Amino acid sequence: MRLSRHFNQLLTLCLFSMTGITVSGVTHAQASTTWPDKAVTFIVPFPPGGPVDTTARLTTQAMAKNWSTPAVIDNKAGAGGIVGAQAAAKAAPDGYHFFFAAIHHAVLPSLNTKLPYDIQKDFVPVGMGARYPIVLVVHPSLPVKSVQELIDYAKANPNKLSYSSAGTGGGTHLAGELFASLTGVKMQHIPYKGSSPAMQDLVGGQVQLMFADSTSAIPFIKSGRVRAIAVGNPEPSVFFPELPTIASAGVKGYEAYSWSGVVAPKGTPPEAVKQANAQLNKALKDPQVIEIMNKAGQEPVAMSPEEFAAFLDTEIKKWSKTVQAAGIKPE
């Protein structure tokens, strides 16, 4: 999911204009004896400017409003999120190192049995950050206007429909595989290197549909160059209130969207986890944070550590079944 240059400029302006948010902090000697009394580092496993990075910067700087110390973002991109996760797993469990995990880290265990970390055993959950809705869109030439019509058409034309994705094993790919698994339809998956080229080929008619991230899809939906049918959220999306969920449209049990959330290295003091969760959830309810996240196509979601642990476990199991059923192999 790529943010436009215009949005990045807007984000930067908003971040530094938000009242009371600062990254300047004070020295360790000047800080209070309560947590945190020095800079808190948040590792992000993707490059600056992407959706997870945006969520991280917005929430951590809002968290820092209540601290006398900085919130530092450390981007460690590479290998689809593996590089950052490995670095975070090895970080000191002192309450000053956290990690922004994403849907990738729930999928990777099914694609790679030799990961240099275990997302559940090597980390403790802190809380959810944001959800990035996935919307089912089709080329206007495809004679379907509902989920059921798409299912009927696909079953009448097995393997004649193709759908694009941002890459093998990613959220937009697995959303399509989950749909196929639950409905019994047979479609061809065409992977691309990113959401932008995947959407461009849908607009051009080279593929017929896409389970697209909302950031990529919204401009083309508004212009009429693609037709939106439903969303993968468990409930209607704030960005597409007029669209049904795929589950409510007849595909029972369907739930697919990208997400990010915070974890900490195993052994992190429980009190630090508790306080970090409280500050994170407070940031996710900040009107300014919500406004900027919504402009980026993101839905803030607050959870307790226990709720996030259960969510992560559910995601890992769900995508493991999907990966196995589809026979997906890493690129």
C-alpha positions in Angstrom: 0.0 0.0 0.0 1.7 3.2 -1.2 0.9 6.7 0.1 1.0 9.6 -2.3 3.6 12.3 -2.0 0.9 14.7 -1.1 -0.3 12.6 1.8 3.3 12.2 3.1 3.6 16.0 3.1 0.3 16.3 4.9 1.3 13.6 7.4 4.5 15.4 8.2 2.8 18.7 8.7 0.1 17.2 10.9 2.5 15.3 13.0 4.6 18.3 14.0 1.5 20.6 14.4 -0.3 18.2 16.8 -0.4 20.1 20.1 2.0 18.8 22.7 3.5 16.0 20.5 7.3 16.1 20.6 10.3 13.9 20.0 12.8 16.2 21.7 12.5 14.7 25.2 15.0 15.2 28.1 18.1 13.5 29.1 18.2 10.3 31.2 19.5 12.2 34.1 16.7 14.7 34.0 13.9 12.1 33.5 11.6 10.9 36.3 12.2 7.5 37.9 8.9 6.2 36.5 8.6 4.4 33.1 9.7 5.6 30.7 12.8 7.5 31.9 14.7 7.3 28.6 14.0 7.0 24.9 11.6 4.3 23.8 12.4 2.6 20.5 9.8 1.1 18.2 11.1 -1.1 15.4 9.2 -1.0 12.1 9.9 -3.8 9.7 9.1 -1.7 6.6 10.4 1.4 4.9 9.2 4.9 5.8 6.0 6.1 4.2 4.1 2.9 4.1 0.9 2.1 6.1 2.6 0.4 9.0 5.2 3.1 9.3 2.5 5.8 9.2 0.6 4.0 12.0 3.7 3.7 14.0 4.7 7.4 13.7 1.2 8.7 14.5 0.6 6.5 17.5 4.1 6.7 19.1 4.3 10.5 18.8 0.8 10.7 20.4 2.1 8.4 23.1 5.1 10.7 23.7 2.8 13.5 24.6 2.6 12.0 28.1 6.3 11.2 28.4 9.3 13.4 29.1 11.3 11.2 26.7 11.4 10.6 23.0 9.6 7.9 21.0 12.0 6.7 18.4 11.1 4.9 15.1 13.7 2.5 13.9 12.9 1.3 10.3 14.5 -2.1 9.7 13.1 -3.2 6.4 13.8 -6.4 4.5 12.7 -9.9 3.6 9.0 -9.1 3.9 9.2 -8.1 7.6 11.7 -10.8 8.7 14.7 -8.5 9.2 12.8 -6.2 11.6 11.2 -9.1 13.5 14.6 -10.8 14.0 16.1 -7.5 15.3 13.2 -6.9 17.6 13.4 -10.5 19.0 17.0 -9.9 19.9 16.4 -6.5 21.5 16.8 -6.0 25.2 13.5 -6.9 27.0 13.8 -3.8 29.2 10.6 -2.1 28.4 12.3 0.3 26.0 12.1 -1.8 22.8 8.9 -2.6 21.0 8.0 -3.9 17.6 5.2 -3.1 15.1 4.2 -6.5 13.8 1.9 -6.8 10.7 -0.3 -9.4 9.0 2.9 -10.6 7.3 4.1 -12.0 10.7 0.9 -14.1 11.0 1.4 -15.5 7.5 5.2 -16.1 7.4 5.1 -19.1 9.8 3.1 -21.0 7.2 5.5 -20.0 4.4 8.8 -20.4 6.1 9.5 -23.1 8.7 13.0 -21.7 9.4 12.2 -18.2 10.6 14.9 -16.8 12.9 12.3 -15.9 15.5 8.9 -17.1 16.7 6.3 -14.3 16.6 4.4 -15.9 19.6 7.2 -17.4 21.7 9.7 -14.7 21.3 7.4 -11.7 21.9 4.6 -10.6 24.3 1.6 -8.8 22.9 1.0 -5.2 23.7 -2.0 -4.1 21.6 -3.5 -3.6 18.2 -2.7 -0.5 16.1 -4.7 -0.3 12.9 -6.7 -2.2 10.4 -6.2 -1.6 6.7 -9.5 -2.6 5.0 -9.6 -4.8 1.9 -12.3 -4.1 -0.7 -13.3 -6.5 -3.5 -13.3 -4.5 -6.8 -13.9 -5.7 -10.3 -13.3 -4.3 -13.8 -16.5 -2.5 -15.1 -16.7 -4.9 -18.0 -17.3 -7.9 -15.7 -21.0 -8.5 -15.6 -21.3 -8.8 -11.8 -22.6 -6.3 -9.2 -22.7 -8.4 -6.1 -20.8 -11.1 -4.3 -23.3 -13.8 -5.2 -23.2 -12.8 -8.9 -19.4 -13.0 -8.8 -19.6 -16.5 -7.3 -22.1 -17.6 -9.9 -20.1 -16.2 -12.7 -16.9 -17.8 -11.5 -18.5 -21.2 -11.0 -19.9 -21.0 -14.5 -16.5 -20.0 -15.9 -13.9 -21.9 -13.8 -10.3 -20.6 -14.0 -11.4 -17.9 -16.5 -11.3 -15.1 -14.0 -8.0 -13.8 -12.8 -7.3 -11.5 -9.8 -4.3 -9.4 -9.1 -2.5 -8.9 -5.8 0.4 -7.0 -4.3 2.5 -10.1 -4.1 2.4 -13.8 -3.2 1.6 -14.4 0.4 0.5 -10.9 1.2 -2.8 -9.7 2.4 -4.3 -9.0 -1.0 -3.3 -12.4 -2.2 -4.6 -14.4 0.8 -7.9 -12.5 0.8 -8.5 -13.9 -2.7 -7.4 -17.4 -1.7 -9.7 -17.3 1.4 -12.6 -16.3 -0.9 -11.9 -19.1 -3.2 -11.6 -21.6 -0.4 -14.9 -20.6 1.3 -16.9 -20.4 -2.0 -15.3 -23.2 -4.0 -14.6 -21.0 -7.0 -11.5 -21.4 -9.1 -9.7 -18.3 -10.2 -6.2 -17.5 -11.4 -3.9 -15.5 -9.1 -1.6 -13.0 -10.8 1.0 -11.5 -8.3 2.6 -8.1 -8.8 5.3 -6.2 -7.0 3.1 -3.9 -5.1 -0.5 -2.7 -5.0 0.0 0.1 -7.6 0.9 -2.1 -10.6 -1.7 -4.7 -9.5 -4.4 -2.0 -9.6 -3.1 -0.6 -12.9 -3.6 -3.9 -14.6 -7.1 -4.2 -13.2 -8.0 -0.8 -14.5 -6.4 -1.8 -17.8 -8.5 -5.0 -18.0 -5.6 -7.4 -17.9 -7.2 -9.0 -14.8 -10.8 -9.0 -13.8 -10.8 -8.4 -10.1 -8.7 -7.6 -7.0 -9.0 -7.8 -3.3 -7.4 -4.4 -3.0 -6.2 -2.4 0.0 -8.5 0.6 0.5 -5.7 3.2 -0.1 -5.0 1.9 -3.6 -8.7 1.4 -4.5 -10.5 4.5 -3.3 -9.3 6.9 -6.1 -10.3 4.4 -8.8 -13.6 3.6 -7.2 -14.5 7.3 -7.1 -13.5 7.8 -10.7 -15.6 4.8 -11.8 -12.6 2.9 -13.3 -13.3 -0.1 -11.0 -16.5 -1.2 -9.4 -16.6 -2.0 -5.6 -18.7 -4.9 -4.5 -18.0 -5.6 -0.9 -15.4 -5.3 1.9 -13.5 -7.9 3.8 -14.0 -6.4 7.2 -16.1 -8.3 9.8 -18.4 -5.2 9.9 -19.0 -2.4 7.4 -16.0 -0.1 6.8 -16.2 3.6 7.6 -14.7 4.2 4.1 -17.3 2.2 2.3 -20.5 2.4 4.4 -22.7 1.6 1.4 -21.0 -1.7 0.8 -21.9 -5.0 2.4 -19.2 -7.2 4.0 -18.3 -10.3 2.1 -19.5 -12.4 5.0 -22.9 -10.7 5.2 -23.2 -11.1 1.4 -23.2 -14.8 1.7 -19.7 -16.0 2.3 -20.0 -17.2 5.9 -16.9 -16.8 8.0 -15.1 -14.6 5.6 -12.8 -12.0 7.2 -9.8 -10.5 5.6 -7.9 -7.2 6.0 -4.3 -6.1 6.6 -3.3 -4.9 10.1 -0.5 -3.8 12.4 0.0 -4.1 16.1 2.6 -3.8 18.8 4.5 -6.5 20.6 7.6 -6.5 22.9 10.5 -8.9 23.3 9.8 -11.8 25.6 10.7 -10.9 29.2 9.7 -7.3 29.0 8.5 -6.2 32.4 4.7 -6.6 32.7 4.3 -3.1 34.1 5.9 -1.6 31.0 3.6 -3.7 28.8 0.6 -2.5 30.8 1.6 1.1 30.6 2.5 0.9 26.9 -0.9 -0.6 26.1 -2.7 2.1 28.0 -0.8 4.8 26.2 -1.2 3.1 22.8 -5.0 2.8 23.3 -5.2 6.4 24.4 -3.4 7.5 21.2 -5.8 5.4 19.1 -8.7 7.4 20.5 -7.0 10.8 20.0 -9.3 12.7 17.5 -6.3 14.1 15.6 -4.7 10.6 15.3 -8.0 9.2 14.1 -8.5 12.0 11.5 -5.0 11.5 10.0 -5.3 7.7 10.0 -8.7 7.9 8.3 -7.3 10.1 5.6 -4.7 7.4 5.0 -7.3 4.7 4.7 -6.6 3.3 8.1 -9.0 2.3 10.9 -7.6 2.6 14.4 -8.3 -0.5 16.6 -7.6 -0.6 20.4 -7.2 -3.9 22.2 -5.9 -5.2 25.5 -2.7 -7.4 25.4 -4.9 -10.4 26.0 -7.2 -9.5 23.2 -4.3 -8.9 20.8 -2.8 -12.2 21.8 -6.0 -14.0 20.9 -6.3 -12.1 17.7 -2.8 -13.0 16.6 -3.4 -16.6 17.4 -6.6 -16.6 15.3 -4.8 -14.9 12.4 -2.0 -17.4 12.4 -4.3 -20.4 12.4 -6.7 -18.9 9.8 -3.9 -18.1 7.3 -2.2 -21.4 7.9 -5.3 -23.2 6.7 -5.6 -20.8 3.7 -1.9 -21.3 2.7 -2.1 -25.0 3.0 -5.4 -25.3 1.1 -4.1 -23.1 -1.7 -0.7 -24.8 -1.8 1.0 -21.3 -1.7 4.8 -21.4 -1.8 7.1 -18.5 -1.0 8.5 -16.5 -4.0 
